Amino acid sequence: MTIRTKFTETFGVEHPIAQGGMQWVGRAELVAAVANAGALGFITALTQPTPADLANEIAKTRDLTDKPFGVNLTILPAINPPPYDEYRQVIVDAGIKIVETAGSNPAPHLPMFHDNGIKVLHKCTSVRHAVKAQSLGVDGISIDGFECAGHPGEDDVPGLVLIPAAADKIEIPMIASGGFADARGLVAALALGADGINMGSRFMCTVESCIHQNVKEAIVAGDERGTELIFRSLHNTARVASNEVSREVVQILKDGGQFEDVKDLVAGVRGRKVFDDGDIDAGIWTVGTAMGLINDIPTVGELVSRIVGEAEQLITGRLGEMVTPTAARV
Ligand SMILES: Cc1cc2nc3c(=O)[nH]c(=O)nc-3n(C[C@H](O)[C@H](O)[C@H](O)COP(=O)(O)O)c2cc1C
């Protein structure tokens, strides 16, 4: 049995599950494992230091899978922006057919992607941005609720409201993210009107994810309260793991500090050390409230087949059994 949705049909994957872009984590081994499991994985373009490195990472992924996969292009305001046009050109030249855009309006990138037969799944955190992206002509929406790892936006609307509110206005395929980690989440997302789920934290904690084992074990040991929201006062909120560094950042900004005052604490090189060396207090690292639902470190294949299998059982079993035909109710 399989679960077919508008998302699986449009994006040509077996299961209604995506692995969204993840800085430092979305690399060839993980993305290929997700593809081989029948879900949709995205290489994170900006994890690669140069566009040429992205081309190599795409080639490496192709060596590991012949199934479809995509590339995430996160467009964030920066003092020295990366060469987005060059990364985009590499994506096109490599023959990638699915791109996940995130961070800001995808309009400048759409014509080139569409002219080259690339489908665009735009990730956003509010109904109004989803509606805007739909009107721009993207091929799918990925709506990320307040529970999510990374940037939840500034509206603080959790998935239970965000997903159905978006579903009321979105006609193209839409997947939901933020706090999804198991079959119950997938079934709930489908019930709320989504066509599938996108997961970050859950895929981060798998055998094929190339981060240090200590980080995976910290996720398993942690619970749903184990995150902090940093940069609130700067209107650039990010949900990250609660540790010595993130708690200090929260305090400094609460006391009226500015970005300059926390710049060194939040430096990317420090966060990178967490993933590479396994020192979970070395810097800022990203994870979501889904941590409270993550209790093991399975292979990606085991994880995807567990989620899909249990979702099917849940729909046809527990939920199906709750429904009694009206005539039988006396
Ligand atoms: C370690 C990590 C890094 C992330 N980096 C990015 C990124 O660079 N670009 C992006 O669009 N989303 C990024 N995300 C967000 C994920 O793609 C996804 O939207 C999010 O994790 C969903 O919430 P969940 O963690 O509750 O599943 C990141 C998430 C994690 C856990």
The ligand as a MOL file (V3000), in Angstrom:
LIG
                    3D

  0  0  0     0  0            999 V3000
M  V30 BEGIN CTAB
M  V30 COUNTS 31 33 0 0 0
M  V30 BEGIN ATOM
M  V30 1 C 20.3610 21.5710 11.2130 0
M  V30 2 C 19.3030 22.2700 10.4070 0
M  V30 3 C 19.6900 23.1890 9.4490 0
M  V30 4 C 18.7140 23.8260 8.6620 0
M  V30 5 N 19.1270 24.6820 7.6640 0
M  V30 6 C 18.2070 25.1530 6.7700 0
M  V30 7 C 18.6280 25.8820 5.6240 0
M  V30 8 O 19.8180 26.1410 5.4150 0
M  V30 9 N 17.6670 26.3050 4.7700 0
M  V30 10 C 16.3460 26.0270 4.9560 0
M  V30 11 O 15.5240 26.4030 4.1190 0
M  V30 12 N 15.9210 25.3530 6.0480 0
M  V30 13 C 16.8180 24.8930 6.9390 0
M  V30 14 N 16.3890 24.1390 8.0190 0
M  V30 15 C 14.9420 23.8900 8.2080 0
M  V30 16 C 14.5000 22.5510 7.5950 0
M  V30 17 O 14.6200 22.5100 6.2060 0
M  V30 18 C 13.0080 22.2730 7.9260 0
M  V30 19 O 12.2000 23.2880 7.3580 0
M  V30 20 C 12.7820 22.2080 9.4180 0
M  V30 21 O 13.7980 21.4720 10.0400 0
M  V30 22 C 11.4290 21.5840 9.7250 0
M  V30 23 O 11.2270 21.4900 11.0820 0
M  V30 24 P 11.5590 20.1670 11.9380 0
M  V30 25 O 12.9950 20.2660 12.2610 0
M  V30 26 O 10.6750 20.2910 13.1060 0
M  V30 27 O 11.2650 18.9680 11.0860 0
M  V30 28 C 17.3370 23.5370 8.8510 0
M  V30 29 C 16.9670 22.6220 9.8430 0
M  V30 30 C 17.9260 21.9770 10.6130 0
M  V30 31 C 17.4900 20.9730 11.6430 0
M  V30 END ATOM
M  V30 BEGIN BOND
M  V30 1 1 1 2
M  V30 2 1 2 3
M  V30 3 2 2 30
M  V30 4 2 3 4
M  V30 5 1 4 5
M  V30 6 1 4 28
M  V30 7 2 5 6
M  V30 8 1 6 7
M  V30 9 1 6 13
M  V30 10 2 7 8
M  V30 11 1 7 9
M  V30 12 1 9 10
M  V30 13 2 10 11
M  V30 14 1 10 12
M  V30 15 2 12 13
M  V30 16 1 13 14
M  V30 17 1 14 15
M  V30 18 1 14 28
M  V30 19 1 15 16
M  V30 20 1 16 17
M  V30 21 1 16 18
M  V30 22 1 18 19
M  V30 23 1 18 20
M  V30 24 1 20 21
M  V30 25 1 20 22
M  V30 26 1 22 23
M  V30 27 1 23 24
M  V30 28 2 24 25
M  V30 29 1 24 26
M  V30 30 1 24 27
M  V30 31 2 28 29
M  V30 32 1 29 30
M  V30 33 1 30 31
M  V30 END BOND
M  V30 END CTAB
M  END
